[in-house]
Structure formats: C-alpha cells, structure tokens
Amino acid sequence: MFRRALLSVLILSTLLFAGCFSNKKVNNPIADVNSKQPDKVLYDRAMDAMKHNKFDVARLSLQTLINTYPDSEYVARAKLAIGDSWYAEGGSAAMAQAESEYKDFITFFPNMTEASEAQMKIANIHYNEMEKADRDYTHAKRAEEEYRQLIMQFPDSPLVPEAKKKLLAVQEVLGEREFMIGHYYYLKEVWPAAIARFKSLVDTYPLYSGADEALYEMGGALERQADLLRKSKISEAAKAGLIKQYTDQAAAAYDQILTRYPEEDRADDARKRLQALGKPIPKPTAAAIAQNKKEQESRGSLSTYNKMMLNFKKGPDVSQATKVGEPTLVDPKQTSAPELVRAATANVMSALSAATTGTATAGTGTAPAPENAAAPRSDAAAGSTTGAEAAPATGTTANAAAEVVTKPAAANPDTGIEEMGNDLKPAASAPADGTAAPVPPTQVNDAPKAAAPAGAPASADAAGQAAAPADTSTESSSKKKKKKHLLVF
C-alpha cells in the first residue's frame, strides 16, 4: 500500500511539473474577423464605422489601407468608399469632396462596374442642389452635363434608364428658364431676342412641356416683325423679300405645332393663324399624335397643397417633365439675336443697293457706262470721267485729274503727275467744291508763249481757266438720298 501511494504521488508530481513548462495557447485578435489579411481587416473596420455614422474614423481606416497596401485588391473599393463617406455625411463642403473623390475613382478605374455608379452619384449631387427655373441654374447645367456623360460614357450600364429620366427632369427646368426669358422679351416687344430664345428652346429641348406655347409666341413675334417692316418708310421693293421671309418663318412655326404637338392646347390657335396668313394647314400623322399623347400621359401634376409647399422649397417642380422619349444629348447650334438683326439689315441693304444701282435714274448722280469703256477708278473724283470716256468736241475736258487726250502730255492716273517728255510736273486739278482750278503765277524767267493756232487744243493752263465749274446738283441729290436712307435705319 505504501508503495502504491508513493508511486501515485510521483506520477502526479511529474504531471504537474510537465504542465508548468508547457506552452499556453494565445488567442488570435483577428480570429473573429474570419480573415488573416490586414487590408481586409482595415476595410471591414471602415465599413462598420460608416454604419454607425463615424465617417472620420471610416476615412482614416480607408486612407491607411490605400497608403499601406497600394497593391491590395481592396484599394478600388476603399477609394470609392471614401467618396461614399463624404456623400453620406452631407453638406456643401462634403458634397464637393465627394465629387472630387468620385472623379478620381473614375479616372483611375474607368473600366470597373462601379465607375458608372460613381458618375451617377456625381450627377445626383447637382440634381439635389438644383434650384427653381427663375434662379441660379448652375447646378441644373452641371447635372445635365453629368447625366449626359454617364449615358454616353457608360451606355451599357444598368443605371442609364434612370439617368435618362432624371435628365428629362433637368431639361424641363432648363427649358422653363429659356421660355421665361423669351416670354419676357416678347412682352417687352424685343422681337429678335424673343425669336432667338424661342427657337433655341424648341431646337434644344423638344420634349419641354411648353414647347407648343414657345412656337406660338415665336410665330407671333415673327408676324410683328413683318408688320413693323410694312410700316417703315423703306421702299416696297427693298422690304418685300424680308416681309415674305418673316411670314414664311411664322407659318413654319405654326406648322410645327400641328405636326409635332397636335394634341397640345395651342394646336387650334396655330390652325387659325395659318388660315389668317392664307397658308395651307398640315395634317399630323398618326405616329405624331400617338407620341404626343404618350408624352402627355407620362406627365404628372401637383396637388394644391404641394403647389403651396413648393414656395417653401429650394428645388424646382419637375412634375411636368415627360418620362418617355429620348433626351437631347448634344446641344444644337443656338440662335443668336444679334445675328438675326445683322442678317435682316444685310437683306434690306442689299435690296436697297439693287434698287438704286445698275440703271440711271433721276437724282442718283450715276449713269450707265458706255460699251467697251474702261472700268471707273475708285480714286477718281466724284462725278468725273476719264479722258477717253468723255472728251468734248472742242478738245477740252472737265476731268480734274487728267488732261485732254489730244495733248501730247497726259497725267498718270496712279500718281497724279503729268509726264512731259523727260520733265515731270503735277497735273492741274480742280478743287472739290467745283470752282475753277487756280492759275499758277507767271514766272519771270519764262519765255513768252506763242499763240496757239486756230483749232489747236488748248494748253493745260488755258483749259484750267476756261473750264466751267462742275455741276454739283446731282452729287447733292445723291448725298440727300443716302442721308434719307440712313435716317430710316
């Protein structure tokens, strides 16, 4: 018994001694995370912080991940998550930071599926900041640009249908803004500016809910332009073409209402205006009628309460925006009011020039050039002709810039110098007021000149003294006519 007890004590002590020198098992701190990768730990930790709205902590973990493990598979997700943290935090400054992060993500990872998501969030940032049509439209234009970028850069993305609907809502707000500006000019009777605004509106945003109203007012503005031209003092020949042009453009605007928007409110009014102008009334196609009906049915409306509450909101009313059809992705060329004015002025001036030149009329001061005659020079004096065109039978001429053709010496029309063999002297020229040319003083050392035989051509001095003053009646008449035309414009 004693031996058995001693053996048991020895075995127990041996086991206790062996246990003192055995290694303890250390608990792994990331064992509960179910991952042995430190980059994954940082990413999961950041996601958990974002769930609890600890955005600063989340961004710190994500930035640590990006800087410490640049080759990690979680870098792209971390970059996108930083933008999401700013987006979720909200506020103007946070939204600006979110947009910057999203743009960086698209730049570095353009082929990832999340790139279209980042582009959609950029557009939504400006969509949510969009103001009413009569206020600052900066965010509306930016939202339009970003949605267009998403549709064109990521055409296969599942987010494209939603982007198109929101783009139609943005273009409804921009179209309303253009209409309000054009209507203001219409009420102020600034017709070119109103026409330019309405035309740009219809060309750029054909799905705008008030496109028919814009076309109708554009046609009215064109008719007013034609009425003003009829009442002007311009000759009928000069303004007839421009009046017809304005009338045809007004009829085209009314035609577009009937062919593109046949179910809208202004269709009947456009038909009446075409009848008043004596123009044919077009018939809309069945496809145009069906398309216009779908657009009308897709538009919503606000209740009286929502309309009242809209006054207390920053955002615009987009209930009238259509939800069918394709939005405009590329803006067409915009119509400019100054270009319209310049084109109309050029048309009138060309018509006036055609009516006052080309044939001799009383009081114009011009005459048709004889056959085989040299072209008139631009540096010749008003009302003058060259010596070869109108040399009188007496051998003298009234031209102040050149001498008689029959003289052995003639003045060079380019330099105004008379060539006398090897000697050069200035040609006699008459003053611009039509009086006789001054006679140079007699030189003391000059030999007396012999009398010219009968029938011989007169000398330059004699011609200058004997020439009668030029008749200025036609020139004055022409100047008065030009001044009259200038007063009209």
C-alpha positions as CSV (number, residue, x, y, z in Angstrom):
1,M,0.0,0.0,0.0
2,F,2.8,2.4,0.9
3,R,4.5,1.7,-2.4
4,R,1.3,2.3,-4.4
5,A,0.7,5.6,-2.6
6,L,4.3,6.7,-3.3
7,L,4.0,5.8,-7.0
8,S,0.9,7.8,-7.3
9,V,2.5,10.9,-5.7
10,L,5.4,10.6,-8.0
11,I,3.2,10.4,-11.1
12,L,1.1,13.3,-10.0
13,S,4.1,15.5,-9.3
14,T,5.6,14.6,-12.7
15,L,2.4,15.7,-14.4
16,L,2.3,19.0,-12.5
17,F,6.0,19.7,-13.3
18,A,5.4,19.0,-17.0
19,G,2.4,21.3,-17.0
20,C,4.4,24.2,-15.7
21,F,6.8,24.1,-18.7
22,S,4.1,23.6,-21.4
23,N,3.2,26.5,-23.9
24,K,0.0,28.4,-23.4
25,K,-2.3,28.9,-26.5
26,V,-2.6,32.6,-27.4
27,N,-6.0,33.9,-28.7
28,N,-5.8,35.4,-32.2
29,P,-7.2,39.0,-32.2
30,I,-8.4,38.8,-35.8
31,A,-9.8,35.3,-35.4
32,D,-13.4,36.6,-35.1
33,V,-13.0,38.7,-38.3
34,N,-12.6,35.4,-40.2
35,S,-9.6,36.7,-42.2
36,K,-5.9,36.8,-41.8
37,Q,-5.4,39.7,-44.3
38,P,-4.7,43.1,-42.6
39,D,-6.0,45.1,-45.6
40,K,-9.3,43.2,-45.3
41,V,-9.4,44.0,-41.6
42,L,-9.0,47.7,-42.2
43,Y,-11.7,47.7,-44.9
44,D,-14.2,45.8,-42.7
45,R,-13.4,48.1,-39.8
46,A,-14.1,51.2,-42.0
47,M,-17.4,49.7,-43.2
48,D,-18.5,49.1,-39.6
49,A,-17.6,52.7,-38.7
50,M,-19.7,54.0,-41.6
51,K,-22.7,52.0,-40.4
52,H,-22.5,53.9,-37.1
53,N,-22.1,57.3,-38.9
54,K,-18.5,57.6,-37.7
55,F,-17.3,58.9,-41.1
56,D,-14.0,60.4,-39.8
57,V,-13.0,57.0,-38.4
58,A,-14.0,55.2,-41.6
59,R,-12.0,57.6,-43.8
60,L,-8.9,57.2,-41.6
61,S,-9.0,53.4,-41.9
62,L,-9.6,53.6,-45.6
63,Q,-6.8,56.0,-46.2
64,T,-4.5,53.8,-44.1
65,L,-5.4,50.9,-46.3
66,I,-4.7,52.8,-49.5
67,N,-1.3,54.2,-48.3
68,T,-0.1,51.0,-46.6
69,Y,-1.3,48.4,-49.1
70,P,-1.3,50.1,-52.6
71,D,-1.4,46.7,-54.4
72,S,-4.3,45.4,-52.4
73,E,-7.5,44.2,-54.1
74,Y,-9.4,46.5,-51.7
75,V,-7.8,49.7,-52.9
76,A,-10.5,50.4,-55.5
77,R,-13.3,49.7,-53.0
78,A,-11.6,51.9,-50.4
79,K,-11.3,54.8,-52.9
80,L,-15.0,54.5,-53.7
81,A,-15.9,54.2,-50.0
82,I,-14.1,57.4,-49.2
83,G,-16.4,59.2,-51.6
84,D,-19.4,57.4,-50.2
85,S,-18.5,58.6,-46.7
86,W,-18.5,62.2,-47.8
87,Y,-21.7,61.7,-49.8
88,A,-23.4,60.2,-46.7
89,E,-22.2,62.9,-44.4
90,G,-23.9,65.6,-46.5
91,G,-23.4,69.4,-46.6
92,S,-22.0,71.6,-49.4
93,A,-18.3,71.1,-48.4
94,A,-18.8,67.3,-48.0
95,M,-20.5,67.1,-51.4
96,A,-17.7,68.9,-53.1
97,Q,-15.2,66.4,-51.5
98,A,-17.4,63.5,-52.6
99,E,-17.5,64.7,-56.2
100,S,-13.7,65.1,-56.2
101,E,-13.2,61.5,-54.8
102,Y,-15.7,60.1,-57.4
103,K,-13.9,61.8,-60.3
104,D,-10.6,60.4,-59.1
105,F,-12.1,56.9,-58.9
106,I,-13.4,57.2,-62.5
107,T,-10.0,58.4,-63.6
108,F,-8.1,55.6,-62.1
109,F,-10.6,52.8,-62.5
110,P,-12.7,53.6,-65.6
111,N,-13.4,50.0,-66.6
112,M,-14.8,48.9,-63.3
113,T,-18.6,48.5,-62.9
114,E,-18.6,50.9,-60.0
115,A,-17.4,53.7,-62.3
116,S,-20.9,54.3,-63.7
117,E,-22.2,54.3,-60.1
118,A,-19.7,57.0,-59.2
119,Q,-20.7,59.0,-62.2
120,M,-24.4,58.7,-61.3
121,K,-23.7,60.0,-57.8
122,I,-21.8,63.0,-59.2
123,A,-24.9,63.8,-61.3
124,N,-27.2,63.3,-58.3
125,I,-25.2,65.7,-56.2
126,H,-26.0,68.5,-58.6
127,Y,-29.6,67.3,-59.2
128,N,-30.3,67.6,-55.5
129,E,-28.8,71.1,-55.4
130,M,-30.8,72.3,-58.4
131,E,-32.9,75.4,-57.9
132,K,-36.0,76.8,-59.4
133,A,-36.1,77.9,-63.1
134,D,-36.1,81.6,-62.2
135,R,-33.0,81.3,-60.0
136,D,-29.4,80.3,-60.4
137,Y,-29.2,77.5,-62.9
138,T,-25.5,76.5,-62.3
139,H,-26.4,73.1,-60.7
140,A,-29.0,72.4,-63.3
141,K,-26.5,72.8,-66.1
142,R,-23.9,70.7,-64.2
143,A,-26.5,68.0,-63.6
144,E,-27.3,68.0,-67.3
145,E,-23.6,67.6,-68.2
146,E,-23.0,64.8,-65.8
147,Y,-26.1,62.7,-66.8
148,R,-25.1,63.1,-70.4
149,Q,-21.6,62.0,-69.5
150,L,-23.0,58.9,-67.9
151,I,-25.2,58.0,-70.8
152,M,-22.5,58.4,-73.4
153,Q,-19.5,57.0,-71.5
154,F,-21.3,54.0,-69.9
155,P,-24.1,53.1,-72.4
156,D,-24.3,49.5,-71.2
157,S,-24.7,50.4,-67.5
158,P,-28.0,49.4,-65.8
159,L,-28.2,53.0,-64.5
160,V,-28.8,54.5,-67.9
161,P,-32.6,54.4,-67.8
162,E,-32.7,56.2,-64.5
163,A,-30.2,58.7,-65.8
164,K,-32.4,59.5,-68.8
165,K,-35.4,60.1,-66.7
166,K,-33.6,62.5,-64.4
167,L,-32.0,64.2,-67.5
168,L,-35.5,64.8,-68.8
169,A,-36.5,66.4,-65.5
170,V,-33.4,68.6,-65.6
171,Q,-34.1,69.7,-69.2
172,E,-37.6,70.5,-68.2
173,V,-36.2,73.0,-65.7
174,L,-33.8,74.5,-68.2
175,G,-36.5,74.7,-70.9
176,E,-38.7,76.6,-68.4
177,R,-35.9,79.0,-67.8
178,E,-35.4,79.7,-71.5
179,F,-39.2,80.1,-72.0
180,M,-39.4,82.7,-69.2
181,I,-36.6,84.7,-70.7
182,G,-38.1,84.6,-74.2
183,H,-41.6,85.5,-72.8
184,Y,-40.1,88.5,-71.1
185,Y,-38.6,89.8,-74.4
186,Y,-42.0,89.0,-76.0
187,L,-43.8,91.2,-73.6
188,K,-41.2,94.0,-74.0
189,E,-41.6,93.7,-77.8
190,V,-38.0,93.0,-78.3
191,W,-38.8,90.7,-81.2
192,P,-35.3,89.5,-82.3
193,A,-34.4,88.5,-78.8
194,A,-37.7,86.7,-78.3
195,I,-37.4,84.8,-81.6
196,A,-33.8,83.7,-80.8
197,R,-34.8,82.4,-77.3
198,F,-37.8,80.5,-78.5
199,K,-36.1,78.9,-81.5
200,S,-33.1,77.8,-79.3
201,L,-35.6,76.4,-76.8
202,V,-37.5,74.3,-79.3
203,D,-34.4,73.1,-81.0
204,T,-32.6,72.1,-77.8
205,Y,-35.5,70.8,-75.7
206,P,-38.2,69.4,-77.9
207,L,-39.7,67.4,-75.0
208,Y,-40.3,70.5,-72.9
209,S,-43.9,70.7,-71.8
210,G,-44.4,74.3,-73.1
211,A,-42.8,73.8,-76.5
212,D,-46.1,74.5,-78.3
213,E,-46.5,77.8,-76.4
214,A,-43.0,78.8,-77.3
215,L,-43.6,78.0,-81.0
216,Y,-46.8,80.0,-80.9
217,E,-45.2,83.1,-79.4
218,M,-42.3,82.8,-81.8
219,G,-44.7,82.9,-84.7
220,G,-46.4,85.9,-83.2
221,A,-43.0,87.7,-82.8
222,L,-42.2,87.0,-86.5
223,E,-45.5,88.4,-87.6
224,R,-44.9,91.6,-85.5
225,Q,-41.5,91.9,-87.2
226,A,-43.2,91.8,-90.6
227,D,-45.8,94.4,-89.5
228,L,-43.1,96.8,-88.4
229,L,-41.4,96.4,-91.7
230,R,-44.6,97.2,-93.6
231,K,-45.0,100.4,-91.6
232,S,-41.4,101.5,-92.3
233,K,-40.5,104.1,-94.9
234,I,-38.3,101.8,-96.9
235,S,-39.2,101.2,-100.5
236,E,-41.6,98.4,-101.2
237,A,-39.1,96.7,-103.5
238,A,-36.5,96.7,-100.7
239,K,-38.6,95.3,-97.9
240,A,-40.9,92.9,-99.9
241,G,-38.4,90.0,-99.7
242,L,-37.8,90.3,-96.0
243,I,-41.6,90.6,-95.2
244,K,-42.1,87.3,-97.1
245,Q,-39.3,85.7,-95.2
246,Y,-40.8,86.7,-91.8
247,T,-44.2,85.5,-92.9
248,D,-42.9,82.1,-94.1
249,Q,-41.0,81.6,-90.8
250,A,-44.1,82.4,-88.8
251,A,-46.1,79.9,-90.8
252,A,-43.3,77.3,-90.3
253,A,-43.6,77.7,-86.5
254,Y,-47.4,77.2,-86.7
255,D,-46.9,74.2,-88.9
256,Q,-44.5,72.6,-86.3
257,I,-47.2,72.9,-83.7
258,L,-49.7,71.0,-85.8
259,T,-47.2,68.3,-87.0
260,R,-45.2,67.7,-83.8
261,Y,-47.6,68.8,-80.9
262,P,-51.1,68.2,-82.4
263,E,-52.6,67.3,-79.0
264,E,-51.4,70.4,-77.2
265,D,-53.5,73.5,-76.3
266,R,-52.1,75.7,-79.0
267,A,-52.9,73.5,-81.9
268,D,-56.3,75.2,-82.6
269,D,-54.8,78.7,-82.3
270,A,-52.0,77.7,-84.7
271,R,-54.6,76.5,-87.2
272,K,-56.4,79.8,-87.1
273,R,-53.2,81.8,-87.6
274,L,-52.4,79.7,-90.7
275,Q,-55.8,80.5,-92.1
276,A,-55.3,84.2,-91.5
277,L,-52.0,84.1,-93.3
278,G,-53.5,82.2,-96.2
279,K,-51.2,79.3,-95.7
280,P,-52.1,75.6,-96.1
281,I,-52.9,73.7,-92.9
282,P,-50.9,70.5,-92.5
283,K,-52.4,67.3,-91.1
284,P,-50.4,65.4,-88.4
285,T,-49.5,61.8,-88.8
286,A,-50.9,59.0,-86.6
287,A,-47.4,58.4,-85.2
288,A,-47.1,62.1,-84.2
289,I,-50.5,62.0,-82.5
290,A,-49.6,58.8,-80.6
291,Q,-46.2,60.1,-79.5
292,N,-47.7,63.4,-78.2
293,K,-50.4,61.5,-76.3
294,K,-47.8,59.3,-74.6
295,E,-45.9,62.4,-73.6
296,Q,-49.0,64.0,-72.1
297,E,-49.9,60.8,-70.2
298,S,-46.5,60.5,-68.7
299,R,-46.5,63.9,-67.2
300,G,-47.7,64.4,-63.6
301,S,-49.3,67.2,-61.7
302,L,-49.1,68.7,-58.3
303,S,-51.9,69.0,-55.8
304,T,-53.0,72.3,-54.4
305,Y,-51.1,71.5,-51.1
306,N,-47.9,70.6,-52.9
307,K,-48.1,73.7,-55.0
308,M,-48.4,75.8,-51.9
309,M,-45.5,73.9,-50.2
310,L,-43.3,74.4,-53.3
311,N,-42.9,78.1,-52.3
312,F,-41.0,77.0,-49.2
313,K,-38.7,74.6,-51.0
314,K,-35.5,75.3,-52.8
315,G,-35.9,72.7,-55.5
316,P,-38.0,73.1,-58.7
317,D,-41.2,71.5,-59.8
318,V,-40.4,68.7,-62.2
319,S,-43.8,67.0,-62.2
320,Q,-44.5,68.3,-65.8
321,A,-41.4,66.6,-67.2
322,T,-42.1,63.8,-69.6
323,K,-40.9,60.3,-68.8
324,V,-40.9,58.9,-72.3
325,G,-38.7,59.8,-75.2
326,E,-35.0,60.4,-75.6
327,P,-33.4,63.4,-74.0
328,T,-31.1,65.7,-76.0
329,L,-27.5,64.6,-75.5
330,V,-25.8,67.2,-77.7
331,D,-27.0,70.8,-77.9
332,P,-27.6,72.1,-81.5
333,K,-26.3,75.4,-82.6
334,Q,-28.0,78.2,-80.6
335,T,-29.8,81.0,-82.4
336,S,-28.3,84.5,-81.7
337,A,-30.4,87.6,-81.7
338,P,-27.5,89.9,-83.0
339,E,-27.1,87.5,-85.9
340,L,-30.8,87.8,-86.8
341,V,-30.6,91.6,-86.7
342,R,-27.4,91.6,-88.8
343,A,-28.9,89.2,-91.4
344,A,-32.1,91.3,-91.7
345,T,-30.1,94.5,-92.0
346,A,-27.9,93.0,-94.7
347,N,-31.0,91.8,-96.6
348,V,-32.5,95.3,-96.6
349,M,-29.3,97.0,-97.6
350,S,-28.7,94.6,-100.5
351,A,-32.3,95.2,-101.7
352,L,-31.7,98.9,-101.5
353,S,-28.4,98.7,-103.4
354,A,-30.1,96.6,-106.1
355,A,-32.9,99.2,-106.4
356,T,-30.6,102.2,-106.6
357,T,-27.8,101.0,-108.8
358,G,-27.4,99.3,-112.1
359,T,-29.6,101.7,-114.2
360,A,-29.6,105.5,-114.5
361,T,-32.4,107.2,-112.5
362,A,-33.2,110.8,-111.9
363,G,-31.3,112.3,-109.0
364,T,-29.0,109.3,-108.4
365,G,-25.9,111.0,-109.9
366,T,-24.9,107.8,-111.8
367,A,-25.1,106.8,-115.5
368,P,-24.6,103.5,-117.2
369,A,-21.1,103.0,-118.6
370,P,-20.8,103.0,-122.4
371,E,-19.9,99.8,-124.2
372,N,-16.2,98.9,-124.3
373,A,-15.4,101.6,-121.7
374,A,-12.8,101.2,-119.1
375,A,-13.9,100.5,-115.6
376,P,-14.2,103.6,-113.3
377,R,-11.4,104.1,-110.9
378,S,-12.1,104.2,-107.1
379,D,-9.6,107.1,-106.6
380,A,-11.3,109.3,-109.3
381,A,-13.2,112.4,-108.0
382,A,-17.0,112.2,-107.7
383,G,-18.8,112.9,-110.9
384,S,-15.6,112.8,-113.0
385,T,-14.8,110.6,-116.0
386,T,-11.6,109.5,-117.7
387,G,-10.3,111.4,-120.7
388,A,-11.0,108.5,-123.0
389,E,-14.7,108.4,-122.0
390,A,-15.9,112.0,-122.4
391,A,-13.6,114.3,-124.3
392,P,-15.6,117.2,-125.7
393,A,-15.5,118.0,-129.4
394,T,-13.7,121.2,-128.6
395,G,-10.7,119.2,-127.4
396,T,-11.0,120.1,-123.7
397,T,-12.3,118.0,-120.8
398,A,-13.8,118.7,-117.4
399,N,-11.9,116.0,-115.7
400,A,-9.8,117.5,-112.9
401,A,-7.4,114.6,-112.6
402,A,-6.3,114.2,-116.2
403,E,-5.6,116.4,-119.2
404,V,-7.1,116.3,-122.7
405,V,-6.4,113.2,-124.6
406,T,-5.3,115.1,-127.7
407,K,-2.4,116.6,-125.7
408,P,1.0,115.1,-126.2
409,A,1.3,115.0,-122.4
410,A,-1.1,113.3,-120.1
411,A,-1.4,112.9,-116.4
412,N,-0.6,109.5,-114.8
413,P,-3.8,108.5,-113.0
414,D,-1.9,106.5,-110.4
415,T,0.4,109.2,-109.3
416,G,-1.3,112.4,-110.4
417,I,1.9,113.6,-112.2
418,E,1.9,114.9,-115.7
419,E,4.6,113.4,-118.0
420,M,6.1,116.0,-120.4
421,G,8.9,114.1,-122.2
422,N,11.7,114.0,-119.6
423,D,10.2,116.6,-117.4
424,L,7.6,115.9,-114.7
425,K,5.2,118.3,-113.2
426,P,2.0,118.0,-111.2
427,A,-1.2,117.9,-113.2
428,A,-3.7,120.7,-112.8
429,S,-6.6,119.6,-110.5
430,A,-9.8,121.3,-109.7
431,P,-10.9,121.8,-106.1
432,A,-13.5,119.5,-104.7
433,D,-16.1,122.3,-104.4
434,G,-16.4,122.6,-108.3
435,T,-14.7,126.0,-108.7
436,A,-12.1,126.7,-111.4
437,A,-8.6,125.5,-110.8
438,P,-6.3,128.2,-109.6
439,V,-3.9,129.6,-112.2
440,P,-0.2,129.3,-111.3
441,P,1.7,132.7,-111.1
442,T,3.6,133.8,-114.2
443,Q,7.3,133.0,-113.9
444,V,9.6,136.0,-114.6
445,N,12.2,133.9,-116.4
446,D,9.7,132.1,-118.6
447,A,9.8,132.9,-122.3
448,P,6.5,134.3,-123.7
449,K,4.4,131.5,-125.2
450,A,3.3,131.7,-128.8
451,A,-0.3,131.9,-129.6
452,A,-1.9,128.7,-130.4
453,P,-3.2,128.3,-134.0
454,A,-6.8,128.2,-134.7
455,G,-8.4,124.8,-133.9
456,A,-5.4,123.7,-131.9
457,P,-6.0,122.1,-128.5
458,A,-5.9,124.4,-125.5
459,S,-3.0,124.2,-123.1
460,A,-3.3,122.9,-119.6
461,D,-3.4,126.4,-118.1
462,A,-6.0,127.6,-120.6
463,A,-8.1,124.6,-120.0
464,G,-7.9,125.1,-116.3
465,Q,-9.0,128.7,-116.7
466,A,-11.7,128.2,-119.3
467,A,-13.3,125.1,-117.7
468,A,-16.7,125.8,-116.4
469,P,-17.5,124.9,-112.7
470,A,-18.7,121.4,-112.3
471,D,-22.4,120.9,-111.7
472,T,-22.9,119.6,-108.1
473,S,-26.7,119.2,-108.2
474,T,-26.6,115.5,-108.9
475,E,-24.0,114.9,-106.2
476,S,-26.0,116.8,-103.7
477,S,-29.1,114.9,-104.6
478,S,-27.3,111.6,-104.2
479,K,-26.0,112.7,-100.8
480,K,-29.5,113.7,-99.7
481,K,-30.8,110.3,-100.7
482,K,-28.1,108.5,-98.8
483,K,-28.9,110.5,-95.7
484,K,-32.5,109.8,-96.0
485,H,-31.8,106.0,-96.1
486,L,-29.6,106.3,-93.1
487,L,-32.4,108.2,-91.2
488,V,-34.7,105.3,-91.9
489,F,-32.4,102.8,-90.3
